[in-house]
Amino acid sequence: MVVFQQFARFLHTTRAVYAGAEKSALAALRKKTGYTFANCKKALELHNNDINLAEKWLKEQAQSLGWSKATKLAERATAQGLVGVLVRGNIGAMVEVNCETDFVARNDNFKNFVDHVSRVCAQYTELTQFDGDLWKSGFEAEALKNLKTPDGKSLADHLALLIGTVGENASIKRAICFKVSNDLQLSGYAHPQTSAAICPQNVTQLGKYGAIVAFRGNKIDEELQKNLCQHIVGLNPKKVGEEGKDEPNSNKDDETCLIHQEYLIDDDKTVGEVLKENNVAIIDYQRFECGEVATNDDLEQAKMSN
């Protein structure tokens, strides 16, 4: 009788420990992958509670499902999404990734994907060799989807995985990459901004609008860099402009030449006056607005330049 009671107690304890381990593995897998309770439970059951094997299986299933969903949902409009802006030293990348709803645009899986696309573009740019001060190249959707990622897959594969995870259509719309040398510097900004950091390095900023600006000048104040980027996002100039060549518009509200626009931070000055005061020159820039229709001028501006 005593032996039976001890065995029963051992069996109960073993079950409790196993159940605890199962719950812990389930919680860890859900936190790591973001997939549903039911899918994570099934993955663990199929792989004897091995989290790594379960995670691999989930991703394979999601990607397979994603390719299927991508085909079915391909005609559904993707008017929402995010712009990602990444500046890392002399490298800059700005991307636009779209989805169907603003709800998904706020999803962490979607945000992580925008960051991933930005970093793949930056990595590609880092490997680019060029002569001169500035290299700039624009990418359209098909070229972006074919870019290889560190794991050997393409961005199209990772896009399918995202679609399988979020359950709605998504697309990689475009990207612009900058690389500078000599005395040029890059700054980037996304709006609305999620942190108080001034032009953070090696952090993908996310927003509905974005800008990357190439500057020339000695020890350019970071606050000024951010303010000029904000100005470009807010007032959407069509070109930098040249003193003596581009005349200011008679109606200040219709001014599209950057140097003649009233400075967003201080409308008693023009951007050109602020640049002169700080001994700074804007060499080039690019602005993205999520969901905008690219014009011929935008496409021309996004072409590679040296």
PAZAPA-4460 file (N, C-alpha, C; in steps of 0.05 Angstrom, whole numbers, plus 32768, in hexadecimal, padded with zeros to 4 digits):
% residues 306
    n_x    n_y    n_z   ca_x   ca_y   ca_z    c_x    c_y    c_z   seq   type   mol
   8010   7FE8   8000   8000   8000   8000   8011   8019   8000     1      M     A
   8026   8019   8010   8039   8030   8012   8047   8034   7FF7     2      V     A
   804F   801E   7FEB   805C   801F   7FD1   804A   802B   7FBC     3      V     A
   8031   8023   7FBD   801D   802D   7FAA   8019   804B   7FAD     4      F     A
   8017   8055   7FC6   8014   8071   7FCC   802C   8081   7FC2     5      Q     A
   8044   8076   7FC7   805C   8084   7FBD   805D   8086   7F9F     6      Q     A
   8055   8070   7F92   8054   806F   7F75   8040   8084   7F6A     7      F     A
   8029   8085   7F77   8014   8098   7F6E   801D   80B5   7F72     8      A     A
   802B   80BA   7F89   8036   80D5   7F8E   804B   80DC   7F79     9      R     A
   805C   80C8   7F72   8071   80CD   7F5E   8064   80D3   7F43    10      F     A
   804F   80C4   7F3C   8041   80C7   7F22   8035   80E3   7F21    11      L     A
   8028   80EC   7F37   801C   8106   7F38   8030   811C   7F35    12      H     A
   8047   8119   7F43   805C   812D   7F42   8068   812F   7F26    13      T     A
   806C   8118   7F19   8078   8117   7EFE   8065   8125   7EEB    14      T     A
   804B   811F   7EED   8038   812C   7EDC   8038   814A   7EDF    15      R     A
   8039   8153   7EF9   803A   8170   7EFF   8052   817D   7EF3    16      A     A
   806A   8170   7EF6   8083   817B   7EEB   8081   817D   7ECC    17      V     A
   8076   8167   7EC0   8074   8167   7EA3   8061   817C   7E99    18      Y     A
   804A   817F   7EA7   8036   8193   7EA0   8043   81AF   7EA3    19      A     A
   8053   81B3   7EB8   8060   81CD   7EBC   8074   81D3   7EA6    20      G     A
   8083   81BF   7E9E   8097   81C2   7E88   8089   81C8   7E6E    21      A     A
   8072   81BA   7E6A   8062   81BE   7E51   8057   81DA   7E4F    22      E     A
   804D   81E5   7E66   8043   8200   7E67   8059   8214   7E62    23      K     A
   8070   820F   7E6F   8087   8221   7E6C   8090   8222   7E4F    24      S     A
   8092   820B   7E42   809A   8209   7E26   8086   8217   7E14    25      A     A
   806C   8214   7E1A   8057   8220   7E0A   8059   823F   7E0C    26      L     A
   805D   8249   7E25   805F   8265   7E29   8077   8271   7E1B    27      A     A
   808E   8263   7E1D   80A7   826C   7E10   80A4   826D   7DF2    28      A     A
   8097   8258   7DE6   8094   8256   7DC9   8081   826C   7DBF    29      L     A
   806C   8272   7DCE   8059   8287   7DC6   8067   82A2   7DC7    30      R     A
   8077   82A7   7DDC   8085   82C0   7DDE   809A   82C4   7DC8    31      K     A
   80A7   82AE   7DC1   80BC   82AF   7DAE   80B2   82B2   7D91    32      K     A
   809B   82A6   7D8B   8092   82A6   7D6F   807A   82B8   7D6A    33      T     A
   8069   82BC   7D7F   8051   82CC   7D7B   803A   82BD   7D6F    34      G     A
   803D   82A3   7D6B   8028   8293   7D5F   8013   828C   7D74    35      Y     A
   7FFC   8282   7D6A   7FE5   827D   7D7C   7FEB   8266   7D90    36      T     A
   7FDA   8266   7DA6   7FDC   8251   7DBA   7FD9   8235   7DAD    37      F     A
   7FC5   8232   7D9C   7FBF   8218   7D90   7FD6   820F   7D7E    38      A     A
   7FE2   8221   7D6E   7FF7   8219   7D5C   8011   8212   7D6B    39      N     A
   8017   8221   7D80   802E   821B   7D90   802B   8201   7D9F    40      C     A
   8013   81FB   7DA9   800E   81E2   7DB7   8011   81CA   7DA4    41      K     A
   8007   81CD   7D8C   8009   81B8   7D79   8027   81B3   7D71    42      K     A
   8036   81C9   7D6D   8052   81C6   7D66   8062   81B8   7D7C    43      A     A
   805C   81BE   7D95   806B   81B1   7DAB   8063   8194   7DAD    44      L     A
   8049   818E   7DA9   8040   8172   7DAA   804D   8161   7D95    45      E     A
   8051   816D   7D7D   805D   815E   7D66   807B   815A   7D6A    46      L     A
   8087   816B   7D7B   80A4   816A   7D7E   80AD   8165   7D9A    47      H     A
   809C   8158   7DAA   80A3   814F   7DC5   80AE   8165   7DD6    48      N     A
   80A0   817C   7DD4   80A7   8194   7DE4   80C2   81A0   7DDE    49      N     A
   80CE   819A   7DC7   80E7   81A6   7DC0   80E1   81C2   7DB3    50      D     A
   80E8   81D7   7DC1   80E0   81F2   7DB9   80ED   81F9   7D9E    51      I     A
   8106   81F2   7D9A   8114   81F9   7D81   8108   81EB   7D69    52      N     A
   8102   81D1   7D6C   80F6   81C3   7D55   80D9   81CD   7D51    53      L     A
   80CB   81D3   7D66   80B0   81DD   7D64   80B0   81F9   7D55    54      A     A
   80C3   820A   7D5D   80C5   8224   7D50   80CB   8222   7D32    55      E     A
   80DD   820F   7D2B   80E4   820B   7D0F   80CC   8201   7CFF    56      K     A
   80BD   81EF   7D0B   80A5   81E4   7CFE   8090   81FA   7CFA    57      W     A
   808C   820A   7D0E   8079   8220   7D0C   807F   8233   7CF6    58      L     A
   8099   823A   7CF3   80A1   824D   7CDE   809E   8241   7CC2    59      K     A
   80A4   8227   7CC1   80A0   8219   7CA7   8082   8219   7C9F    60      E     A
   8072   8213   7CB3   8055   8213   7CAE   804B   822E   7CA6    61      Q     A
   8054   8242   7CB5   804B   825E   7CB0   8054   8267   7C94    62      A     A
   806D   8260   7C8C   8076   8268   7C72   8067   825A   7C5C    63      Q     A
   8062   8240   7C60   8052   8231   7C4C   8036   823D   7C4A    64      S     A
   802A   8243   7C61   8010   824F   7C62   8010   826B   7C56    65      L     A
   8027   8279   7C5B   802A   8294   7C51   802B   8295   7C33    66      G     A
   8039   8283   7C26   803A   8282   7C09   801E   827D   7BFE    67      W     A
   800F   826C   7C0B   7FF4   8266   7C03   7FE2   827F   7C06    68      S     A
   7FE5   828B   7C1D   7FD5   82A3   7C22   7FDD   82BA   7C10    69      K     A
   7FF7   82BC   7C0B   8001   82D2   7BFA   7FF4   82D1   7BDE    70      A     A
   7FF1   82B8   7BD5   7FE4   82B4   7BBA   7FC7   82BC   7BBB    71      T     A
   7FB9   82B3   7BD0   7F9D   82B8   7BD3   7F97   82D6   7BD8    72      K     A
   7FA9   82E3   7BE7   7FA3   82FE   7BEF   7FB1   8313   7BDE    73      L     A
   7FBE   830A   7BC9   7FCF   831C   7BB9   7FC0   8334   7BAE    74      A     A
   7FA6   8331   7BA8   7F97   8347   7B9C   7F8C   835B   7BB1    75      E     A
   7F8F   8355   7BCA   7F84   8366   7BDF   7F97   837D   7BE4    76      R     A
   7F8B   8395   7BE6   7F9B   83AE   7BE8   7FAB   83AF   7C02    77      A     A
   7FC3   83B9   7C00   7FD4   83BD   7C18   7FDB   83DB   7C1A    78      T     A
   7FC7   83EB   7C24   7FCB   8408   7C25   7FD6   8411   7C3F    79      A     A
   7FD7   8400   7C54   7FE2   8407   7C6D   7FFF   83FE   7C6F    80      Q     A
   800C   8401   7C86   8028   83F7   7C89   8039   840B   7C97    81      G     A
   8054   8407   7C93   8067   8418   7CA1   807F   841E   7C8F    82      L     A
   808C   8435   7C95   80A5   843C   7C89   80BA   8436   7C9E    83      V     A
   80D0   8429   7C96   80E7   8424   7CA8   80FF   8434   7C9F    84      G     A
   810C   8442   7CB2   8124   8452   7CAC   813B   8448   7CBD    85      V     A
   8150   843F   7CB0   8168   8435   7CBF   8181   8444   7CB5    86      L     A
   818F   8450   7CC7   81A9   845D   7CC1   81BE   8450   7CD3    87      V     A
   81D4   8447   7CC5   81EA   843A   7CD4   8204   8444   7CC8    88      R     A
   820F   8459   7CD6   8228   8465   7CCC   8224   8472   7CB1    89      G     A
   8232   8469   7C9D   8230   8474   7C82   821C   8466   7C70    90      N     A
   820B   8455   7C7D   81F7   8445   7C6E   81DB   844E   7C77    91      I     A
   81C9   8450   7C64   81AD   8456   7C6B   819A   8446   7C5A    92      G     A
   8185   843D   7C65   8170   842E   7C56   8155   8436   7C60    93      A     A
   8143   843B   7C4D   8127   8442   7C54   8115   8430   7C43    94      M     A
   8102   8422   7C50   80F1   840F   7C43   80D4   8415   7C49    95      V     A
   80C2   840C   7C37   80A5   840D   7C3D   809A   83F1   7C3A    96      E     A
   808D   83E7   7C4F   8080   83CD   7C4F   8062   83D2   7C54    97      V     A
   8051   83C6   7C44   8034   83CB   7C46   8025   83B2   7C50    98      N     A
   800D   83B8   7C5B   7FFB   83A3   7C64   7FDE   83AD   7C60    99      C     A
   7FCB   839D   7C67   7FAF   83A5   7C61   7FA3   83B8   7C76   100      E     A
   7FAB   83B3   7C90   7F9E   83C3   7CA5   7FB3   83CF   7CB7   101      T     A
   7FAB   83E6   7CC4   7FBC   83F3   7CD7   7FC1   83E1   7CF0   102      D     A
   7FAD   83D0   7CF5   7FB0   83BD   7D0C   7FC9   83AC   7D09   103      F     A
   7FCD   83A1   7CF1   7FE4   8390   7CEC   7FFE   83A1   7CEB   104      V     A
   7FFC   83BA   7CE1   8013   83CB   7CE1   801E   83D0   7CFD   105      A     A
   800D   83CE   7D11   8016   83D2   7D2D   801F   83B8   7D3A   106      R     A
   801D   83A1   7D2B   8025   8387   7D35   8043   8384   7D37   107      N     A
   804D   8378   7D4C   806A   8376   7D50   8077   8365   7D3A   108      D     A
   8069   8351   7D30   8074   8340   7D1A   8078   8351   7D01   109      N     A
   8065   8363   7CFC   8067   8375   7CE4   807E   8388   7CE8   110      F     A
   8080   8395   7CFF   8096   83A8   7D05   80B1   839A   7D03   111      K     A
   80B3   8382   7D0D   80CD   8373   7D0B   80D4   836E   7CEE   112      N     A
   80C0   8369   7CDE   80C5   8363   7CC2   80D0   837D   7CB3   113      F     A
   80C4   8394   7CBA   80CD   83AD   7CAE   80EA   83B2   7CB6   114      V     A
   80F1   83AC   7CCF   810D   83AF   7CD8   811F   839C   7CC9   115      D     A
   8115   8383   7CC5   8125   836F   7CB6   812B   8378   7C9A   116      H     A
   8116   8382   7C8C   811A   838B   7C70   812E   83A2   7C70   117      V     A
   812C   83B5   7C83   813F   83CB   7C84   815B   83C2   7C87   118      S     A
   815F   83AE   7C98   817B   83A5   7C9E   8186   8395   7C86   119      R     A
   8175   8386   7C78   817F   8378   7C60   8187   838D   7C4B   120      V     A
   8178   83A2   7C47   817F   83B7   7C34   8199   83C5   7C3D   121      C     A
   819C   83CA   7C56   81B5   83D7   7C60   81CD   83C5   7C5C   122      A     A
   81C9   83AB   7C60   81DF   8397   7C5C   81E7   8397   7C3F   123      Q     A
   81D4   8397   7C2D   81DA   8398   7C10   81E9   83B1   7C0A   124      Y     A
   81E1   83C8   7C14   81EE   83E2   7C0F   820A   83E2   7C19   125      T     A
   820E   83D6   7C30   8229   83D5   7C3D   823D   83C7   7C2A   126      E     A
   8234   83B4   7C1B   8246   83A5   7C09   824B   83B3   7BEF   127      L     A
   823D   83C9   7BEA   823F   83D7   7BD0   8258   83E8   7BCF   128      T     A
   8267   83E6   7BBA   827F   83F7   7BB5   8278   840D   7BA2   129      Q     A
   8282   8425   7BA7   827C   843B   7B95   8292   8451   7B97   130      F     A
   8293   8461   7B83   82A6   8478   7B83   8295   8491   7B86   131      D     A
   829F   84A4   7B95   8291   84BD   7B99   8288   84C1   7BB6   132      G     A
   8277   84D5   7BBA   826D   84DB   7BD5   8254   84CD   7BDD   133      D     A
   8242   84C8   7BC9   8228   84BE   7BCF   821F   84A9   7BBB   134      L     A
   8215   8493   7BC6   8209   847E   7BB5   81EC   847A   7BBF   135      W     A
   81D9   847A   7BAD   81BD   8477   7BB4   81B0   8464   7BA0   136      K     A
   81A0   8452   7BAA   8192   843F   7B98   8176   8439   7BA3   137      S     A
   8163   843A   7B91   8147   8433   7B98   8141   8416   7B90   138      G     A
   8130   8409   7B9F   8128   83EE   7B9A   8109   83EC   7B98   139      F     A
   8100   83DF   7B84   80E3   83DA   7B82   80DD   83BE   7B8D   140      E     A
   80C3   83B8   7B8E   80BA   83A0   7B9D   80C8   8386   7B95   141      A     A
   80C9   8380   7B7B   80D3   8366   7B72   80F1   8363   7B79   142      E     A
   8100   8379   7B75   811D   8377   7B7C   8121   8373   7B99   143      A     A
   8110   837F   7BAA   8112   837C   7BC7   810C   835F   7BCF   144      L     A
   80F7   8354   7BC4   80EF   8339   7BCC   8104   8324   7BC5   145      K     A
   8115   832A   7BB1   812A   8318   7BA9   8144   831A   7BB9   146      N     A
   8146   832F   7BCA   815E   8333   7BDA   8161   831B   7BEE   147      L     A
   8179   8311   7BF1   817E   82FB   7C03   8183   8305   7C1F   148      K     A
   8179   82F5   7C33   817C   82FC   7C4F   8193   82EB   7C5B   149      T     A
   819C   82F1   7C73   81B2   82E2   7C7F   81AD   82C4   7C81   150      P     A
   8194   82BC   7C83   818E   829F   7C86   818D   8291   7C6B   151      D     A
   8193   829F   7C55   8194   8293   7C3A   8179   8294   7C2C   152      G     A
   8164   829C   7C3A   814A   829F   7C2D   8148   82BB   7C20   153      K     A
   8133   82BF   7C10   812E   82D9   7C05   811A   82E9   7C16   154      S     A
   8119   8303   7C12   8105   8313   7C20   80E9   830A   7C19   155      L     A
   80E5   82FF   7C01   80CB   82F4   7BF9   80C3   82DD   7C0C   156      A     A
   80D7   82CC   7C13   80D1   82B6   7C26   80C8   82C1   7C41   157      D     A
   80D6   82D5   7C4A   80D0   82E1   7C64   80B5   82EF   7C63   158      H     A
   80AF   82FB   7C4C   8095   8308   7C49   807E   82F3   7C4B   159      L     A
   8082   82DC   7C3F   806E   82C7   7C40   806A   82BE   7C5D   160      A     A
   8080   82BD   7C6C   807F   82B5   7C88   806E   82CA   7C98   161      L     A
   8073   82E4   7C91   8063   82F9   7C9F   8046   82F7   7C98   162      L     A
   803F   82F2   7C7F   8023   82F0   7C76   8016   82D8   7C85   163      I     A
   8025   82C2   7C87   801A   82AB   7C95   8015   82B1   7CB3   164      G     A
   8025   82C3   7CBE   8023   82C9   7CDA   800C   82DD   7CE0   165      T     A
   800B   82F3   7CD0   7FF7   8308   7CD6   7FDC   8303   7CCA   166      V     A
   7FDB   82F1   7CB5   7FC2   82E9   7CA9   7FB5   82FD   7C96   167      G     A
   7FC5   8311   7C8C   7FBA   8322   7C78   7FD1   8329   7C64   168      E     A
   7FC9   8334   7C4D   7FDC   833A   7C38   7FF0   834F   7C41   169      N     A
   8009   834D   7C38   801E   8360   7C3E   8030   8361   7C26   170      A     A
   803F   8377   7C23   8050   837B   7C0B   8068   838D   7C13   171      S     A
   807F   8387   7C06   8096   8399   7C08   8095   83AB   7BF0   172      I     A
   808F   83C5   7BF5   808A   83D7   7BDF   80A3   83E2   7BD2   173      K     A
   80B6   83ED   7BE2   80CD   83FB   7BD7   80E2   83FF   7BED   174      R     A
   80F9   8408   7BE4   810F   840F   7BF6   8121   8422   7BE8   175      A     A
   812F   8432   7BF7   8144   8444   7BED   815D   8441   7C00   176      I     A
   8174   843E   7BF4   818C   843A   7C03   81A1   8450   7BFD   177      C     A
   81AE   8459   7C12   81C3   846E   7C0F   81DD   8463   7C1A   178      F     A
   81F3   846B   7C0D   820E   8466   7C18   821F   847E   7C12   179      K     A
   822C   8489   7C27   823B   84A2   7C23   8258   849D   7C2B   180      V     A
   826A   84AE   7C21   8286   84AD   7C29   8291   84CA   7C2B   181      S     A
   82AB   84CC   7C31   82B8   84E5   7C35   82AA   84F5   7C4C   182      N     A
   82A1   850E   7C47   8297   851E   7C5D   8278   851E   7C5E   183      D     A
   826B   850D   7C4F   824E   850C   7C51   8244   84FB   7C69   184      L     A
   822D   8503   7C74   8221   84F5   7C8A   8204   84F0   7C83   185      Q     A
   81F9   84DB   7C90   81DC   84D4   7C8C   81CD   84D7   7CA6   186      L     A
   81B4   84DF   7CA3   81A2   84E1   7CBA   8187   84D6   7CB1   187      S     A
   8178   84CA   7CC3   815D   84BF   7CBC   8149   84C5   7CD1   188      G     A
   812F   84C5   7CC9   811A   84CB   7CDB   8100   84BE   7CD1   189      Y     A
   80F0   84B3   7CE4   80D6   84A8   7CDE   80C1   84B7   7CEF   190      A     A
   80AA   84BB   7CE4   8094   84C9   7CF3   807A   84B9   7CF1   191      H     A
   806B   84B7   7D07   8071   84C2   7D21   8087   84B2   7D2F   192      P     A
   8097   84BF   7D3F   80AE   84B3   7D4B   80A6   84A4   7D64   193      Q     A
   80B2   848C   7D68   80AB   847C   7D7F   80BE   847F   7D96   194      T     A
   80D4   848D   7D92   80E7   8492   7DA8   80F2   84AE   7DA7   195      S     A
   80FD   84B7   7DBD   8108   84D3   7DBE   8124   84D5   7DB4   196      A     A
   8130   84BE   7DAC   814B   84BE   7DA2   814E   84CF   7D89   197      A     A
   8165   84DE   7D88   816A   84EF   7D71   8178   84DE   7D5C   198      I     A
   816B   84DA   7D45   8177   84CB   7D2E   8187   84B3   7D37   199      C     A
   817B   84A0   7D45   818A   8489   7D50   8198   8479   7D3B   200      P     A
   81B0   8471   7D41   81C1   8461   7D2F   81BA   8443   7D33   201      Q     A
   81B8   8435   7D1C   81B4   8418   7D1C   819A   840F   7D2A   202      N     A
   8187   8421   7D2A   816C   841A   7D34   8158   8421   7D1D   203      V     A
   8147   840E   7D16   8134   8413   7D01   811C   8423   7D0D   204      T     A
   811A   843D   7D04   8103   844D   7D0C   80EB   8446   7CFB   205      Q     A
   80D4   8445   7D07   80BC   843D   7CF9   80A7   8453   7CFA   206      L     A
   8099   8458   7CE4   8084   846B   7CE4   8075   846B   7CC9   207      G     A
   8063   847E   7CC6   8053   8480   7CAD   8062   8491   7C98   208      K     A
   8076   84A1   7CA1   8087   84B1   7C90   80A4   84AD   7C97   209      Y     A
   80B6   84B2   7C84   80D2   84AF   7C8A   80E3   84C0   7C77   210      G     A
   80FB   84C6   7C80   810E   84D5   7C6F   812A   84CD   7C76   211      A     A
   813B   84CC   7C62   8158   84C9   7C65   8165   84E1   7C57   212      I     A
   8177   84EE   7C65   8184   8506   7C5A   81A2   8504   7C5B   213      V     A
   81AF   850B   7C45   81CD   850C   7C43   81D6   8529   7C46   214      A     A
   81E7   852D   7C5B   81F1   8548   7C62   820F   854A   7C5C   215      F     A
   8217   8563   7C58   8234   856A   7C59   8238   8580   7C6D   216      R     A
   824B   857D   7C7F   8250   8592   7C93   8260   8586   7CAA   217      G     A
   826D   8597   7CB9   827E   858E   7CCF   826E   858D   7CE9   218      N     A
   826E   8576   7CF6   8261   8573   7D10   8244   857E   7D10   219      K     A
   8234   8572   7CFF   8218   857B   7CFD   8209   8573   7D16   220      I     A
   81FC   8587   7D22   81ED   8583   7D3A   81D7   856E   7D36   221      D     A
   81D4   855B   7D48   81C1   8545   7D44   81A4   8550   7D45   222      E     A
   819F   8564   7D56   8184   856F   7D57   817D   857C   7D3C   223      E     A
   8191   858A   7D30   818D   8596   7D16   8187   8581   7D01   224      L     A
   8196   856B   7D01   8192   8555   7CEE   8175   854B   7CF0   225      Q     A
   816C   8546   7D09   8151   853C   7D0D   813C   8551   7D03   226      K     A
   8140   856A   7D0A   812D   857F   7D02   812B   8582   7CE3   227      N     A
   8142   857F   7CD6   8141   8581   7CB8   8133   8569   7CAC   228      L     A
   8137   8551   7CB8   8129   8539   7CAF   810B   853D   7CB4   229      C     A
   8103   8547   7CCB   80E7   854C   7CD1   80DB   8560   7CBD   230      Q     A
   80EA   8574   7CB6   80E1   8588   7CA3   80DB   857A   7C88   231      H     A
   80EC   8569   7C7F   80E8   855C   7C65   80D0   8549   7C66   232      I     A
   80CD   853C   7C7D   80B5   852B   7C80   809C   853C   7C80   233      V     A
   809C   8552   7C8E   8084   8563   7C92   807D   8573   7C79   234      G     A
   8090   857F   7C6C   808A   8592   7C56   808F   8586   7C3A   235      L     A
   809A   856F   7C39   809C   8560   7C1F   80A7   8570   7C08   236      N     A
   80BF   857B   7C0A   80CB   858A   7BF4   80D0   8577   7BDC   237      P     A
   80D0   8582   7BC4   80D4   8572   7BAC   80F2   8571   7BA4   238      K     A
   8102   8585   7BAD   811F   8584   7BA7   812D   8596   7BBB   239      K     A
   8148   8593   7BBD   8157   85A3   7BD0   8158   85C0   7BC6   240      V     A
   815F   85C4   7BAD   8160   85DF   7BA1   817C   85EB   7BA3   241      G     A
   8181   85FF   7B92   819B   860C   7B92   8197   862B   7B93   242      E     A
   81A6   8638   7BA4   81A5   8655   7BA6   81AE   8661   7B8B   243      E     A
   819F   8675   7B82   81A6   8682   7B69   819B   8674   7B50   244      G     A
   8193   865C   7B53   8188   864D   7B3D   816A   8648   7B40   245      K     A
   8162   8641   7B58   8145   863C   7B5E   813A   8654   7B6D   246      D     A
   8127   8662   7B60   811A   8679   7B6D   8104   8670   7B80   247      E     A
   8100   867E   7B96   80EB   8677   7BA9   80CF   867C   7B9D   248      P     A
   80BC   866C   7BA5   80A0   866F   7B9C   8094   8688   7BA8   249      N     A
   8084   8696   7B98   8077   86AF   7BA3   8064   86A9   7BB9   250      S     A
   8059   8690   7BB9   8047   8687   7BCF   8057   8674   7BE1   251      N     A
   805D   867D   7BF9   806E   866C   7C0B   8061   8651   7C11   252      K     A
   8047   8650   7C11   8039   8637   7C18   803B   8622   7C02   253      D     A
   8042   862B   7BE9   8045   8619   7BD3   8062   8613   7BCC   254      D     A
   8074   861B   7BDE   8090   8617   7BD9   8098   85FA   7BDB   255      E     A
   80A5   85EF   7BC6   80AD   85D3   7BC6   80CB   85CF   7BC5   256      T     A
   80DA   85E5   7BC3   80F7   85E4   7BC3   8101   85E6   7BE0   257      C     A
   810F   85D3   7BE9   8116   85D0   7C06   8123   85EA   7C11   258      L     A
   8137   85F4   7C03   8146   860B   7C0F   8135   8624   7C11   259      I     A
   811F   8626   7C02   810E   863E   7C04   80F6   863A   7C16   260      H     A
   80F2   8622   7C20   80DB   861D   7C31   80E0   862A   7C4D   261      Q     A
   80CA   8633   7C5A   80CC   863D   7C75   80D3   8625   7C87   262      E     A
   80E7   8629   7C98   80F1   8614   7CA9   80DB   860B   7CBD   263      Y     A
   80D5   85F1   7CBE   80C0   85E6   7CCF   80C3   85EE   7CEC   264      L     A
   80DB   85F0   7CF6   80E0   85F5   7D12   80DF   8613   7D19   265      I     A
   80E5   8623   7D05   80E6   8640   7D08   80DE   864E   7CEE   266      D     A
   80C5   8655   7CEB   80BC   865F   7CD1   80C5   867C   7CCB   267      D     A
   80D5   8688   7CDD   80E1   86A1   7CD7   80F9   869E   7CC5   268      D     A
   8102   8685   7CC1   8119   8680   7CB0   8112   866C   7C9A   269      K     A
   8121   866C   7C85   811E   8657   7C70   8132   8641   7C77   270      T     A
   812E   862A   7C6B   8141   8613   7C6F   815C   861B   7C65   271      V     A
   815D   862A   7C4F   8177   8632   7C44   8186   8644   7C58   272      G     A
   8178   8655   7C66   8185   8667   7C7A   8190   8656   7C91   273      E     A
   8180   8643   7C9A   8189   8631   7CB0   81A2   8621   7CA8   274      V     A
   81A2   8618   7C8F   81B9   8608   7C86   81D2   861A   7C85   275      L     A
   81CF   8632   7C7C   81E6   8645   7C7B   81F1   864B   7C97   276      K     A
   81DE   8650   7CA9   81E6   8657   7CC5   81F7   8640   7CD2   277      E     A
   81F1   8628   7CCA   81FE   8611   7CD7   8213   8605   7CC5   278      N     A
   8219   8612   7CAE   822D   8608   7C9B   8228   85EB   7C93   279      N     A
   8210   85E6   7C8C   8207   85CB   7C84   81FB   85CC   7C68   280      V     A
   81FF   85B7   7C59   81F3   85B5   7C3E   81E5   859A   7C3D   281      A     A
   81CC   859A   7C33   81BD   8581   7C2E   81C3   8579   7C11   282      I     A
   81D0   8562   7C0E   81D8   8558   7BF4   81C2   8549   7BE6   283      I     A
   81B4   8539   7BF5   819E   8529   7BE9   818C   851F   7C00   284      D     A
   8174   8516   7BF9   8162   850C   7C0C   814D   84FA   7BFE   285      Y     A
   813F   84EB   7C0E   8128   84DB   7C04   8112   84DB   7C19   286      Q     A
   80FA   84DE   7C11   80E3   84DE   7C24   80D0   84C9   7C1B   287      R     A
   80C6   84B9   7C2E   80B1   84A5   7C29   8098   84AC   7C39   288      F     A
   8081   84A8   7C2D   8068   84A9   7C3B   8059   848F   7C36   289      E     A
   8052   8481   7C4B   8045   8467   7C49   802C   8469   7C39   290      C     A
   8029   8458   7C24   8011   8457   7C14   8010   846B   7BFD   291      G     A
   8025   847D   7BFA   8024   8490   7BE4   8029   8482   7BC9   292      E     A
   801F   848D   7BB4   8023   8483   7B99   803C   8491   7B8E   293      V     A
   8051   8481   7B87   806A   848D   7B7D   8065   849A   7B62   294      A     A
   8070   84B2   7B5F   806E   84C0   7B45   8087   84BA   7B35   295      T     A
   8087   84C3   7B1C   809F   84C0   7B0B   80B7   84CE   7B17   296      N     A
   80B2   84E6   7B23   80C8   84F4   7B30   80D4   84E5   7B47   297      D     A
   80C2   84D7   7B57   80CC   84C7   7B6D   80DD   84B1   7B63   298      D     A
   80D4   84A3   7B4E   80E3   848D   7B43   80FE   8496   7B38   299      L     A
   80FF   84AE   7B2C   8117   84B9   7B21   812B   84BF   7B37   300      E     A
   8120   84CB   7B4D   8130   84D2   7B64   813C   84B9   7B72   301      Q     A
   812E   84A3   7B70   8137   848A   7B7E   814B   847B   7B6E   302      A     A
   8151   8483   7B55   8165   8475   7B45   8181   8478   7B51   303      K     A
   8193   8465   7B4B   81AE   8465   7B56   81BC   847E   7B4D   304      M     A
   81CA   848B   7B5F   81DA   84A2   7B58   81F5   84A2   7B67   305      S     A
   8209   84AF   7B5B   8223   84B0   7B67   822B   84CD   7B6B   306      N     A
***
